[in-house]
Amino acid sequence: MNARELLKQHVLKSASLTDEQFDYFFSHFSQQSFKKGQTIISEGNEVECEYFVLSGCLKAFFINDDIKMYILQFAMPTWWTSDYNALYSHSRATINVDCITDAEVLCLSNADREKLCAEIHQVEHFFRWRTNRGYVASQKRLLSLMNNDAKKRYEELLTLYPELYNLVPKHLIAAYLGITRETLSRLYNGR
């Protein structure tokens, strides 16, 4: 499926756009290709875009002062990612986004998103719907981290996103779950 059709199917899940409106909406995106390991956003840089994943897998992460990686998000096809704090507040990035695999993305600038939301009510509705879903997912993940042990978090991730286990190296899944690679191995082998 081409980029236009993939985005259109995604948007039409929550917003009703005419063909003309969608064409106008789509005209504000630029398509980019990235290689495995390539950085899209680096901590300290300005962030001007958010990214809709067409293919591949990205990760949004933070590395603390002790050089420990914390993965905030994996982004697979039809998922969005960016450093949203930096994007919306026009500040410097505090997280990094890079490619776990080769990836194709559509980029939308913050300025264009705001312009589109002001011009087309259904686009604003779509972005509000998407933001709400992202907030709910983040809240569920935070509650899981606070309330569940490593085994339960592992089982939840496996149930929600089984494709991650074939796509993402185990050490990155461990970083996402907040556990060591060794603990993940014990959980994985104990299935």
C-alpha positions in Angstrom: 0.0 0.0 0.0 1.4 3.4 -0.9 2.0 6.2 1.7 -1.1 8.2 0.7 -3.5 5.2 1.1 -1.9 4.1 4.4 -2.3 7.6 5.9 -5.8 7.9 4.5 -7.0 4.6 6.0 -5.5 5.7 9.3 -7.1 9.1 9.3 -10.5 7.9 8.2 -10.8 5.7 11.3 -11.7 8.8 13.2 -12.3 11.7 10.8 -14.5 12.3 7.7 -12.5 14.1 5.0 -13.5 14.7 1.4 -11.1 13.6 -1.2 -10.1 17.2 -1.7 -9.6 17.8 2.0 -7.5 14.7 2.3 -5.4 15.7 -0.8 -4.8 19.1 0.8 -3.9 17.4 4.1 -1.6 14.9 2.5 0.2 17.7 0.5 1.6 19.0 3.8 3.6 15.8 4.5 7.0 14.9 3.2 8.2 11.3 2.9 11.6 10.3 4.2 13.6 7.1 4.3 16.0 6.2 7.1 18.4 3.3 7.5 18.6 1.0 10.5 20.4 2.7 13.3 20.0 6.2 11.8 19.0 9.0 14.2 15.9 11.1 13.5 15.9 13.2 16.6 18.8 13.8 18.9 18.7 15.1 22.5 19.5 18.8 22.4 18.4 19.5 18.9 15.4 21.5 17.8 12.3 19.4 16.9 10.1 20.7 14.1 8.2 17.6 12.9 6.3 14.6 14.1 6.6 11.3 12.2 4.0 8.9 10.9 5.6 5.5 10.4 4.9 3.9 7.0 7.2 0.9 7.4 9.9 -0.3 9.8 10.2 0.4 13.5 11.5 3.4 15.5 12.2 3.9 19.1 11.9 7.0 21.3 14.3 6.8 24.2 16.2 8.7 26.9 19.7 7.9 28.3 20.2 9.1 31.8 23.5 10.3 33.4 24.4 6.7 34.3 24.2 5.8 30.6 21.1 3.7 31.2 18.6 3.6 28.3 14.9 4.1 29.0 12.6 3.4 26.0 9.5 5.5 26.0 8.0 4.1 22.8 8.3 1.8 19.9 6.7 3.1 16.8 5.6 0.6 14.2 3.6 1.2 10.9 0.6 3.6 11.4 2.1 4.9 14.7 3.3 8.4 15.3 6.4 9.6 17.2 8.4 12.7 18.1 9.7 14.5 21.1 6.3 16.1 21.7 7.4 18.3 24.5 10.1 19.9 22.3 7.7 20.0 19.3 4.9 21.8 21.1 6.9 24.0 23.4 9.6 25.0 20.8 12.3 23.8 23.1 15.3 21.5 22.6 14.8 17.7 22.5 15.1 15.8 25.7 14.7 12.4 24.0 16.1 10.7 21.0 14.3 8.9 18.2 16.2 6.4 16.0 15.5 3.5 13.7 15.5 -0.1 14.9 15.1 -1.2 11.2 15.1 0.6 7.9 12.1 2.9 7.9 9.9 5.0 5.8 8.0 7.9 7.4 5.8 10.8 6.6 6.9 14.1 8.3 4.5 16.8 9.3 5.8 20.1 10.8 4.2 21.5 13.9 3.4 24.7 11.9 1.6 22.7 9.2 -0.3 20.6 11.7 -1.5 23.8 13.5 -2.4 25.4 10.1 -4.4 22.3 9.0 -6.2 22.1 12.4 -7.3 25.7 12.1 -8.5 25.2 8.5 -10.2 21.9 8.6 -12.3 20.9 11.7 -12.1 17.2 10.9 -8.3 17.4 10.9 -8.4 18.9 14.3 -10.8 16.2 15.4 -8.4 13.5 14.1 -5.4 15.0 16.0 -7.4 15.3 19.2 -8.5 11.6 18.8 -5.0 10.5 18.2 -3.6 12.5 21.1 -6.3 11.2 23.5 -5.4 7.6 22.4 -1.7 8.2 23.0 -2.4 9.7 26.4 -4.5 6.7 27.5 -1.8 4.3 26.3 0.9 6.2 28.2 -1.3 6.3 31.3 -1.9 2.5 31.1 1.9 1.9 30.6 2.8 4.1 33.6 0.2 2.3 35.8 1.6 -1.1 34.6 5.1 0.0 35.5 4.0 1.1 39.0 1.7 -1.9 39.7 2.9 -5.0 37.9 6.0 -7.1 38.3 8.3 -7.8 35.4 6.5 -11.0 34.4 3.1 -9.3 34.2 4.6 -6.4 32.1 6.2 -8.9 29.8 3.0 -10.8 29.3 1.0 -7.6 28.7 3.5 -6.5 26.0 3.5 -9.9 24.4 -0.4 -9.9 24.3 -0.7 -6.3 23.0 2.2 -6.3 20.5 3.3 -9.8 19.6 5.0 -8.5 16.4 7.6 -6.6 18.5 9.3 -9.9 19.5 10.2 -10.6 15.9 11.1 -7.0 15.1 12.9 -5.6 18.1 16.2 -6.9 19.7 15.6 -8.4 23.2 17.8 -5.9 24.9 15.6 -3.1 23.7 12.4 -4.9 24.9 14.1 -5.3 28.3 14.8 -1.5 28.3 11.2 -0.8 27.4 10.0 -3.1 30.3 12.5 -1.6 32.7 14.2 -4.9 33.4 17.6 -6.4 32.6 18.3 -8.5 29.5 18.9 -11.5 31.9 15.5 -11.1 33.5 13.9 -10.9 30.0 15.7 -14.1 29.0 14.4 -15.9 32.0 10.8 -14.7 31.3 11.2 -15.5 27.5 12.5 -19.0 28.2 9.9 -19.7 30.8 6.9 -19.1 28.5 
